[in-house]
Amino acid sequence: MVPESLSREEQAEWEALQAEMRACRRCLEAGYSIEPWAIFSGPAPAPLMLIGQAPGTTEAQVHRPFNASSGTRLFQWMARVGIDEEDFRRRCYMTAVTKCYPGKHPKGKGDRKPSGAEQALCRPFLDRELALVRPRVILTVGSLALEAIVGRGVSLTEAVGRIFEVDGRYVLPLPHPSGASLWLNQPENQARLEKALELLRFTIYDLRLTIDDKVDAGRVGGGGHREP
């Protein structure tokens, strides 16, 4: 089953949404020292949607998601499940909980985490993206994206290695690939990542979700998540 194309009205809505996101200055006007320019890429609709936390400084410079070292590690993970970076970028939609670069952490440890207020200001954009992209599978990258899609009741440690079903979509959490994250330094978390990648491979197979946008209507399985 190939995802249906956007109608003429939806295509106009999609183009308007992209323009609105790029022109948005809500966080800046609210006093947050962001670098305004929304970073996102990919088609609508798309069978797979990746949601990160927020763009980094390199992404803000080149206007492309996961362009720096975090992207290198992320696409190394994707390669291990048979997804090529070039095809992933062309066929899958990539966005973030907040769309603009939030600036450096005040203590110099990586980038600043967007505040709850900033997330709330940007949330309507994410909801509209989900409605128009219509992904079968969502990859959440990091704890902030996990909270935005699955909710605050599940930690990253509890979530990585499981598949959730939210609003009829399958959600597969991944840790953040940033070198600033210490989560992957723990051997048990490396094992959780391995399980998550195995589940991603199974999910692609079970749903017949290929990078050519072919999707089977079959379910991964009952319940909130599937274990291999």
Secondary structure as UniProt FT lines:
FT   HELIX           8..23
FT   HELIX           26..29
FT   TURN            30..31
FT   STRAND          48..52
FT   HELIX           57..62
FT   TURN            65..66
FT   HELIX           69..80
FT   TURN            81..82
FT   HELIX           85..91
FT   STRAND          93..96
FT   TURN            106..107
FT   HELIX           116..133
FT   STRAND          137..141
FT   HELIX           143..149
FT   TURN            152..153
FT   HELIX           156..159
FT   TURN            160..161
FT   STRAND          164..166
FT   TURN            167..168
FT   STRAND          169..174
FT   TURN            179..180
FT   HELIX           183..185
FT   HELIX           187..206
FT   TURN            207..208
FT   TURN            211..212
//
